Amino acid sequence: MSSVPGQYQRVLSGMRSTGKLHLGHYHGVLQNWVRLQHEYECFFFVADWHALTTHYEDPSIIGDSVWEMVIDWLAVGVNPGSAKLFIQSQVPEHAELHLLLSMMTPISWLERVPTYKDQQEALKEKDLATYGFLGYPLLQSADILIYKAGQVPVGEDQVAHVELTREVARRFNHLYGRERDFEAKAEAAIKKMGKKNAKLYNELRRKFQEKGDHEALATAQALLESQSNITLGDRERLFGFLEGGGKIILPEPQALLTQASKMPGLDGQKMSKSYGNTIPLREEPEVVEKSLRTMPTDPARVRLTDPGDPGKCPVWPLHEVYSDDDTRKWVQEGCRSASIGCLDCKQPMIDAVLKELAPIRERAKDFIEDPKLVRNIIAEGNEAARDVARDTLEEVRAAMGLNYR
């Protein structure tokens, strides 16, 4: 099992620009981003090319959504001082790496990704029999690998995409990581570590390769991380040499499992644009309140005096998100005994939703009123992302023999 070296503890995550962000995005993705930006080196991007895979016939929604999405990110607390924010199509290295990886990726690997058939089934009204849609998981792999991201925050339904990326990286390293004089360079790099560390490295390498001792592998990787007298290239060789392979050019990422969003929509189903049951992050308070007040309730409560069952009411899942224990107990008892009406039941939840959205809407005003600031933030993020992406692509080109002039 290949492990991700500590130097690659970067996080990469993106969102498709296909419409307004809503509370489902906030609870499912953005709250995680705000937390992760303080724990990792984070790269967050607008996935406009990915949006084209399903919206190629009407791309206007993509352009309309890009800047609105970035404003929402900033308004919820994603900080350009703590994370790099950029637009995928403004970093063309993503596309070149995607092309180069496509030369060595079997088509069958893409066809077996579970979401390929699932999405075709879910979006029957769209013609998704396209090269772009088949290849979008590989574009995701390029997105991750171009930054040598070690952690990719995903829900369980997206783990297969990270596993594909690991397979692609493994195949790439196997095909192109074995330099002609790899072992000689690795041995020379070991000597640079000094006698004591060189001896320890060799002992740990032998324990892992002969006995499969993963603790020895982790110790050896930590040892390499602590070495200041070897180059990055030597360090990558020695990571590969540890596991009996070649130089690790593209490190395998890990799935950083995040709790799946359970944010319910206005009909009790999961909040989703495709269901038309969303509450946009910057919706006007009166519209939010009206939407929540007119939500359907337990059909058994035809009259105020009819008892109900919270478990059968679309409003209850929102109480599970927003209400404290005492309020939930009050709702349960009041609904079952018919001592409270449905509007009474909804009011604490409505108040909580409005309270959550108010600071987001307020912070967004500063960015709406200063579009130049938003564009400058993205321009700086684009350039910072390109600096990293160019370095990776230079290594990839050299490994594939494309570094001639």
C-alpha positions as CSV (number, residue, x, y, z in Angstrom):
1,M,0.0,0.0,0.0
2,S,1.5,3.3,-1.1
3,S,1.3,6.1,1.5
4,V,1.2,9.8,0.8
5,P,4.4,11.6,2.0
6,G,3.9,14.4,4.5
7,Q,5.1,17.1,2.1
8,Y,2.1,16.4,0.0
9,Q,-0.5,17.2,2.7
10,R,-2.4,19.5,0.5
11,V,-6.2,19.5,0.1
12,L,-7.9,19.9,-3.2
13,S,-11.6,20.4,-3.6
14,G,-13.8,22.0,-6.2
15,M,-17.5,22.9,-6.9
16,R,-19.2,23.0,-10.3
17,S,-20.6,26.3,-11.3
18,T,-24.1,25.3,-12.3
19,G,-26.4,27.6,-10.3
20,K,-26.9,29.3,-6.9
21,L,-25.3,27.7,-3.9
22,H,-27.8,26.7,-1.1
23,L,-27.8,25.5,2.4
24,G,-27.0,22.0,1.2
25,H,-23.7,23.2,-0.1
26,Y,-23.1,25.1,3.1
27,H,-23.6,22.2,5.4
28,G,-22.2,19.6,3.0
29,V,-19.1,21.3,1.7
30,L,-18.4,24.9,2.7
31,Q,-18.3,24.4,6.5
32,N,-15.7,21.7,5.9
33,W,-13.7,24.1,3.7
34,V,-13.7,26.7,6.4
35,R,-12.3,24.2,8.9
36,L,-9.8,22.6,6.5
37,Q,-8.2,25.9,5.5
38,H,-6.8,26.2,9.0
39,E,-5.4,22.6,9.0
40,Y,-4.0,22.0,5.6
41,E,-2.6,23.9,2.5
42,C,-5.9,24.2,0.6
43,F,-6.7,24.6,-3.1
44,F,-10.4,25.4,-3.7
45,F,-11.5,25.8,-7.3
46,V,-14.5,26.6,-9.5
47,A,-14.9,23.5,-11.7
48,D,-16.2,25.2,-14.8
49,W,-14.9,22.6,-17.2
50,H,-16.6,19.9,-15.1
51,A,-19.8,21.9,-15.4
52,L,-19.6,21.7,-19.1
53,T,-19.7,17.9,-19.1
54,T,-23.5,18.1,-18.3
55,H,-24.3,21.7,-19.4
56,Y,-22.5,21.9,-22.7
57,E,-25.8,22.7,-24.6
58,D,-26.5,25.8,-22.4
59,P,-23.2,27.0,-20.9
60,S,-24.6,30.5,-20.0
61,I,-25.5,29.2,-16.5
62,I,-21.8,28.4,-16.0
63,G,-20.6,32.0,-16.7
64,D,-23.4,33.5,-14.6
65,S,-22.6,31.2,-11.7
66,V,-18.8,31.6,-11.4
67,W,-18.6,34.9,-9.7
68,E,-21.7,34.4,-7.6
69,M,-20.2,31.2,-6.3
70,V,-16.9,32.8,-5.4
71,I,-18.8,35.6,-3.5
72,D,-20.7,32.8,-1.6
73,W,-17.4,31.2,-0.7
74,L,-16.0,34.4,0.7
75,A,-19.2,35.3,2.5
76,V,-19.3,32.0,4.5
77,G,-15.7,32.5,5.6
78,V,-13.4,30.8,3.1
79,N,-10.3,33.0,3.4
80,P,-8.1,33.8,0.4
81,G,-5.3,34.3,2.9
82,S,-5.6,30.8,4.1
83,A,-6.5,29.0,0.9
84,K,-5.9,29.4,-2.8
85,L,-9.1,30.2,-4.7
86,F,-9.0,29.8,-8.5
87,I,-11.0,28.9,-11.6
88,Q,-10.2,25.6,-13.3
89,S,-10.2,26.9,-16.9
90,Q,-7.8,29.7,-15.9
91,V,-5.1,27.1,-15.0
92,P,-4.6,25.3,-18.4
93,E,-2.1,22.9,-16.9
94,H,-5.1,20.9,-15.7
95,A,-6.1,20.3,-19.3
96,E,-2.6,19.3,-20.4
97,L,-2.1,16.8,-17.6
98,H,-5.6,15.4,-18.4
99,L,-4.5,14.9,-22.0
100,L,-1.2,13.2,-21.0
101,L,-2.9,10.9,-18.5
102,S,-5.5,9.9,-21.1
103,M,-2.6,8.4,-23.1
104,M,-2.1,5.7,-20.5
105,T,-5.5,5.3,-18.8
106,P,-7.5,2.3,-20.0
107,I,-11.1,3.2,-21.1
108,S,-12.4,0.3,-19.0
109,W,-11.2,2.2,-15.9
110,L,-13.5,5.1,-16.7
111,E,-16.5,3.0,-17.7
112,R,-16.4,1.1,-14.3
113,V,-16.6,4.3,-12.2
114,P,-20.0,3.8,-10.5
115,T,-21.2,7.4,-11.0
116,Y,-20.8,7.1,-14.8
117,K,-23.9,5.0,-15.2
118,D,-25.6,6.4,-12.2
119,Q,-25.4,10.0,-13.6
120,Q,-26.6,8.8,-17.0
121,E,-29.6,7.2,-15.4
122,A,-30.3,10.3,-13.2
123,L,-30.0,12.8,-16.0
124,K,-31.9,10.9,-18.7
125,E,-33.1,14.2,-20.3
126,K,-29.5,15.0,-21.2
127,D,-27.3,13.4,-23.9
128,L,-24.3,12.3,-21.9
129,A,-22.9,9.9,-24.4
130,T,-19.9,12.2,-24.9
131,Y,-16.2,11.9,-24.6
132,G,-16.1,14.7,-22.1
133,F,-18.6,13.0,-19.7
134,L,-16.8,9.6,-20.0
135,G,-13.5,11.3,-19.2
136,Y,-14.6,13.7,-16.4
137,P,-13.3,11.3,-13.7
138,L,-9.9,11.4,-15.3
139,L,-10.1,15.2,-15.4
140,Q,-10.8,15.0,-11.7
141,S,-7.6,12.9,-11.3
142,A,-5.7,15.6,-13.2
143,D,-7.1,18.3,-10.9
144,I,-5.8,16.4,-7.9
145,L,-2.5,15.2,-9.2
146,I,-1.4,18.5,-10.8
147,Y,-1.1,19.9,-7.2
148,K,0.2,16.6,-5.7
149,A,-2.8,16.8,-3.3
150,G,-2.5,14.3,-0.5
151,Q,-6.1,14.7,0.9
152,V,-9.3,15.0,-1.1
153,P,-12.4,15.7,1.0
154,V,-15.2,13.5,-0.4
155,G,-18.4,11.7,0.7
156,E,-18.5,8.0,0.5
157,D,-20.2,8.2,-3.0
158,Q,-17.0,9.9,-4.3
159,V,-14.4,7.5,-2.9
160,A,-14.3,5.6,-6.2
161,H,-13.1,8.8,-7.9
162,V,-10.2,9.1,-5.5
163,E,-9.4,5.4,-6.0
164,L,-9.3,5.9,-9.7
165,T,-6.8,8.7,-9.1
166,R,-4.6,6.4,-7.0
167,E,-4.6,3.8,-9.8
168,V,-3.8,6.4,-12.4
169,A,-0.9,7.8,-10.3
170,R,0.4,4.2,-9.6
171,R,0.3,3.3,-13.3
172,F,2.1,6.6,-14.2
173,N,4.8,6.1,-11.6
174,H,5.3,2.5,-12.8
175,L,5.6,3.5,-16.4
176,Y,7.6,6.6,-16.1
177,G,9.2,6.7,-12.6
178,R,11.9,4.1,-13.3
179,E,14.9,6.2,-14.5
180,R,17.6,4.4,-16.3
181,D,20.0,4.9,-13.4
182,F,17.4,5.0,-10.7
183,E,19.0,2.6,-8.3
184,A,22.4,4.3,-8.6
185,K,20.8,7.7,-7.9
186,A,18.8,6.3,-4.9
187,E,22.0,4.8,-3.4
188,A,23.8,8.1,-3.9
189,A,20.9,9.9,-2.2
190,I,21.1,7.5,0.8
191,K,24.7,8.3,1.4
192,K,23.9,12.0,1.5
193,M,21.8,11.3,4.6
194,G,24.9,10.5,6.7
195,K,26.0,7.1,8.0
196,K,23.6,6.9,10.9
197,N,20.5,7.9,9.0
198,A,21.5,5.9,5.9
199,K,21.9,2.7,8.0
200,L,18.5,3.3,9.7
201,Y,16.8,3.9,6.3
202,N,18.2,0.7,4.9
203,E,17.1,-1.3,7.9
204,L,13.6,0.1,7.7
205,R,13.4,-0.5,4.0
206,R,14.4,-4.1,4.5
207,K,11.8,-4.6,7.2
208,F,9.1,-3.3,5.0
209,Q,10.1,-5.1,1.8
210,E,10.9,-8.4,3.5
211,K,8.2,-8.5,6.2
212,G,5.6,-6.0,5.1
213,D,6.1,-4.0,8.2
214,H,4.0,-0.8,7.6
215,E,5.2,0.7,10.9
216,A,8.8,0.5,9.5
217,L,7.5,2.2,6.3
218,A,5.9,5.0,8.2
219,T,9.1,5.5,10.3
220,A,11.2,5.6,7.1
221,Q,8.9,8.1,5.5
222,A,9.1,10.3,8.6
223,L,12.9,10.0,8.5
224,L,13.0,11.2,4.9
225,E,10.8,14.2,5.8
226,S,13.3,15.2,8.4
227,Q,16.2,15.3,6.0
228,S,17.3,18.8,5.0
229,N,20.5,17.7,3.2
230,I,18.8,15.9,0.3
231,T,17.0,17.5,-2.7
232,L,13.3,17.1,-3.4
233,G,14.1,14.9,-6.3
234,D,16.2,12.6,-4.1
235,R,13.5,12.5,-1.5
236,E,11.0,11.4,-4.1
237,R,13.4,8.7,-5.3
238,L,13.8,7.4,-1.8
239,F,10.1,7.3,-1.2
240,G,9.8,5.1,-4.3
241,F,12.9,3.1,-3.4
242,L,11.3,2.3,0.0
243,E,8.5,0.5,-1.6
244,G,10.5,-1.2,-4.3
245,G,9.2,1.0,-7.1
246,G,10.6,4.0,-9.0
247,K,10.6,7.7,-8.3
248,I,7.2,8.9,-7.1
249,I,6.4,11.6,-9.6
250,L,2.7,11.7,-8.9
251,P,1.9,10.7,-5.2
252,E,-1.3,8.8,-4.6
253,P,-3.9,10.9,-2.7
254,Q,-6.1,9.7,0.1
255,A,-9.8,10.2,0.5
256,L,-10.5,12.5,3.4
257,L,-14.0,11.2,4.3
258,T,-16.4,13.9,5.3
259,Q,-19.8,13.5,6.8
260,A,-22.4,13.3,4.1
261,S,-24.7,16.3,4.1
262,K,-28.1,15.4,5.6
263,M,-29.4,18.9,4.8
264,P,-33.1,18.3,4.0
265,G,-34.9,20.4,1.4
266,L,-38.3,22.0,1.4
267,D,-40.0,18.7,0.6
268,G,-38.1,16.6,3.1
269,Q,-35.8,15.1,0.5
270,K,-32.1,15.9,0.4
271,M,-31.7,19.5,-0.7
272,S,-30.8,19.6,-4.3
273,K,-31.2,21.9,-7.3
274,S,-32.5,18.9,-9.3
275,Y,-35.4,18.6,-6.9
276,G,-36.2,22.3,-6.8
277,N,-36.3,22.3,-3.0
278,T,-33.4,24.5,-2.1
279,I,-32.9,27.6,0.0
280,P,-30.2,29.8,-1.6
281,L,-27.6,31.2,0.7
282,R,-28.4,34.8,-0.2
283,E,-32.2,34.5,-0.5
284,E,-34.1,37.4,0.9
285,P,-35.4,36.8,4.5
286,E,-39.1,37.2,3.5
287,V,-38.7,34.7,0.7
288,V,-37.0,32.2,3.0
289,E,-39.7,32.6,5.7
290,K,-42.5,32.1,3.1
291,S,-40.9,29.0,1.7
292,L,-40.5,27.5,5.1
293,R,-43.9,28.5,6.4
294,T,-45.6,26.9,3.3
295,M,-43.7,23.6,3.6
296,P,-45.9,20.5,3.5
297,T,-46.5,18.8,6.9
298,D,-47.8,15.4,8.1
299,P,-50.8,14.7,5.9
300,A,-52.6,13.2,8.9
301,R,-52.9,16.7,10.5
302,V,-55.8,17.9,8.5
303,R,-57.3,19.9,11.4
304,L,-55.5,21.6,14.3
305,T,-56.9,19.0,16.7
306,D,-55.6,16.1,14.7
307,P,-52.5,14.5,16.3
308,G,-49.5,14.1,14.0
309,D,-46.3,12.1,13.7
310,P,-43.0,14.1,13.4
311,G,-41.4,11.1,11.7
312,K,-43.8,11.5,8.8
313,C,-43.5,15.3,8.5
314,P,-41.0,16.9,6.1
315,V,-40.4,19.7,8.6
316,W,-38.9,17.4,11.3
317,P,-35.6,16.7,9.5
318,L,-35.0,20.5,9.6
319,H,-35.6,20.5,13.3
320,E,-32.9,17.7,13.5
321,V,-30.5,20.1,11.9
322,Y,-31.4,23.4,13.6
323,S,-33.2,22.8,16.9
324,D,-31.8,22.0,20.3
325,D,-32.9,19.0,22.4
326,D,-35.5,21.0,24.3
327,T,-37.1,22.3,21.2
328,R,-37.2,18.9,19.5
329,K,-38.8,17.4,22.6
330,W,-41.4,20.3,22.5
331,V,-42.1,19.6,18.8
332,Q,-42.4,15.8,19.4
333,E,-44.8,16.1,22.3
334,G,-46.8,19.0,20.8
335,C,-47.3,17.4,17.4
336,R,-48.3,14.0,18.8
337,S,-50.8,15.5,21.3
338,A,-52.0,18.2,18.8
339,S,-51.3,20.8,21.5
340,I,-49.3,23.0,18.9
341,G,-50.1,23.8,15.3
342,C,-47.9,23.3,12.3
343,L,-47.0,27.0,12.1
344,D,-46.1,27.0,15.8
345,C,-43.9,24.0,15.1
346,K,-42.1,25.6,12.2
347,Q,-41.3,29.0,13.8
348,P,-38.2,28.0,15.9
349,M,-36.7,26.3,12.8
350,I,-37.5,29.4,10.7
351,D,-35.8,31.7,13.2
352,A,-32.7,29.4,13.3
353,V,-32.4,29.3,9.5
354,L,-32.8,33.1,9.2
355,K,-30.2,33.6,12.0
356,E,-27.7,31.3,10.1
357,L,-28.2,33.1,6.8
358,A,-28.1,36.7,8.0
359,P,-24.3,37.1,8.5
360,I,-23.7,35.3,5.2
361,R,-25.9,37.8,3.3
362,E,-24.4,40.7,5.2
363,R,-20.8,39.7,4.4
364,A,-21.7,39.1,0.8
365,K,-22.6,42.8,0.4
366,D,-19.0,43.9,0.6
367,F,-18.0,41.6,-2.2
368,I,-21.1,42.4,-4.4
369,E,-20.3,46.1,-4.1
370,D,-16.6,45.6,-5.0
371,P,-16.4,43.1,-7.9
372,K,-12.9,44.2,-8.6
373,L,-11.8,42.9,-5.3
374,V,-13.4,39.5,-6.0
375,R,-11.6,39.3,-9.4
376,N,-8.3,40.3,-7.9
377,I,-8.7,37.5,-5.3
378,I,-9.2,35.0,-8.1
379,A,-6.5,36.4,-10.3
380,E,-4.0,36.0,-7.4
381,G,-5.3,32.5,-6.7
382,N,-5.1,31.6,-10.4
383,E,-1.4,32.6,-10.5
384,A,-0.5,30.9,-7.2
385,A,-2.2,27.7,-8.5
386,R,-0.4,27.9,-11.8
387,D,3.0,28.2,-10.1
388,V,2.4,24.8,-8.4
389,A,0.8,23.3,-11.5
390,R,3.7,24.3,-13.8
391,D,6.2,22.6,-11.6
392,T,4.3,19.4,-11.6
393,L,3.8,19.5,-15.3
394,E,7.5,20.1,-15.9
395,E,8.2,16.9,-14.0
396,V,5.5,15.0,-15.9
397,R,6.8,16.2,-19.3
398,A,10.3,15.2,-18.4
399,A,9.3,11.8,-17.3
400,M,7.4,11.2,-20.5
401,G,10.2,12.4,-22.7
402,L,8.5,15.6,-23.7
403,N,11.1,18.1,-22.3
404,Y,13.0,18.6,-25.5
405,R,13.3,22.0,-27.0
